[in-house]
Amino acid sequence: MAIDYHKEFKNRKIKKPNMFIAHVVQFVFKQIAKKRNTEFVYTEEYLKLKNSQVIYLCQHKSSLDYIYLFAGLKNLNMHVLCGYQNVFQKNIYKLLKSLGVIAKMLYQPDMQATRQMFQGIKRGGSIIIFPEGIQSTSGSTHPINPATKNFIIKAGLPVVLVSFKGTYFSRTRYSTDVKKGKITVTFDKLFSAEDIKNLSQDEIHNKLLQKFKYNEFEEFKNEKVAFYGKKPNIYGLDNVIYKCPNCKSEYEFSTKEDVMTCGKCNFAIKMDEYYDIRSVNGNLPFSNIDEWYKWQRKVIAKEILSEDFKLSSLVKVGKINVKKLDNNYSLLYHGEGKLTLTNKGLTYEGTFEGETKKLFFEPEQVYSLTMSLQYDLDLYYKSEYFNFKLLEDEKKVAKWMIAAEEIHNLHDTTWKKVSDEVYEYEQ
């Protein structure tokens, strides 16, 4: 009988990680961190907690943050909360099980994941959470899930903040090329157990936000650190920066060597080894990529208010194949059709699981359509995972993601509030 890996992983009882395997993995990650010039900083307040049961809250600048986090941990008796789709891969499924990893449907309420987190706490383990859910797109903070403060209060454990400096520049969201520069990982106490008892929900959230917020470009503004890889630092930037500030055209950018050029008006910028940008041809109104990306969000936030706003593309629709593990997130495509996004919601029309179907996703439940460099959009919706692979207009993935997030904010005032805290719409 075929194994249902989803049920096996989600329904298992959480046990202590296999400490031998955990130490082997940490040893390997320490060697990687050493090669990438990583410094670990431990405050006195954290060192007093190093053998205690705690909640780790981690910034998420890069897809490789887990390497530096794991390399620096002083206590491996812990459980990491991980995005559901990242678990079901042939080469890591059993490893993640042995390490006590807990899979969660991102953004969505996930009672099974919550139960497993408290199982881990009950048996004496620490919990590791990335409260932004996804890695940073432009080097600054994504919204901090408001459920984070509720979990902190209910768990009642001390809280440790893990902050990273240099991990976004070492591997940006727009390229898979890994750069060598300088990385700093800091472990610091954020809340004591007594703080959790005495502070209100708002006080906990506000202090967390104050300490957690980051901007990689600002952090390196006065400390020039070069980052070098196999490809120029600008390579792939046109995957997330798509709107020209000069002629306002979209999807016309392309990169060559250290220059990105608009094919419509010939506006061009250069990026150096410090991720500094300067104009080659035309006026550049932004001092860094994060400002440029946030300007695109501000433009879209206005565009979606129009009744005529629409994005559409031919797509393949996929889901996790829970019966078989392979090396591509176990994706199994179930059909092909048209995906349409308006301010009324997301619609898929086409074939699905052997039938012609129309699927509608309510905007208050579509927190994001998370992009990948393979021109995929990931969607978590009511405890289900969907993958949409764009078959046309592939360069539009970033706009799809931002537009879905901003449309969600029209329908969810709570999430709009935490978005306002980090996206600086008025700047």
Sequence and secondary structure as in RCSB ss.txt:
>XXXX:A:sequence
MAIDYHKEFKNRKIKKPNMFIAHVVQFVFKQIAKKRNTEFVYTEEYLKLKNSQVIYLCQHKSSLDYIYLFAGLKN
LNMHVLCGYQNVFQKNIYKLLKSLGVIAKMLYQPDMQATRQMFQGIKRGGSIIIFPEGIQSTSGSTHPINPATKN
FIIKAGLPVVLVSFKGTYFSRTRYSTDVKKGKITVTFDKLFSAEDIKNLSQDEIHNKLLQKFKYNEFEEFKNEKV
AFYGKKPNIYGLDNVIYKCPNCKSEYEFSTKEDVMTCGKCNFAIKMDEYYDIRSVNGNLPFSNIDEWYKWQRKVI
AKEILSEDFKLSSLVKVGKINVKKLDNNYSLLYHGEGKLTLTNKGLTYEGTFEGETKKLFFEPEQVYSLTMSLQY
DLDLYYKSEYFNFKLLEDEKKVAKWMIAAEEIHNLHDTTWKKVSDEVYEYEQ
>XXXX:A:secstr
    HHHHHHHS      HHHHHHHHHHHHHHHHHTTEEEEE HHHHTTTTS  EEEE   STTHHHHHHHH S 
  EEEEEEGGGT BTTTHHHHHHTT EEE SSS  HHHHHHHHHHHHTT EEEE TTSS  SSSB     THHHH
HHHHH   EEEEEEESHHHHS TT     BS EEEEEEEEE HHHHHHS HHHHHHHHHHHH  BHHHHTTTS  
  B SS TTTTGGGT  B TTT  BS EEEETTEEEETTT  EEEE TTS EEEEES    SSHHHHHHHHHHHH
HHHTTSTT  EEEEEEEEEE TT  BSSTTEEEEEEEEEEEETTEEEEEEEETTEEEEEEE TTT    EE TTS
EEEEEETTEEEEEEESS GGGHHHHHHHHHHHHHHH HHHHHHHHHHH TT 
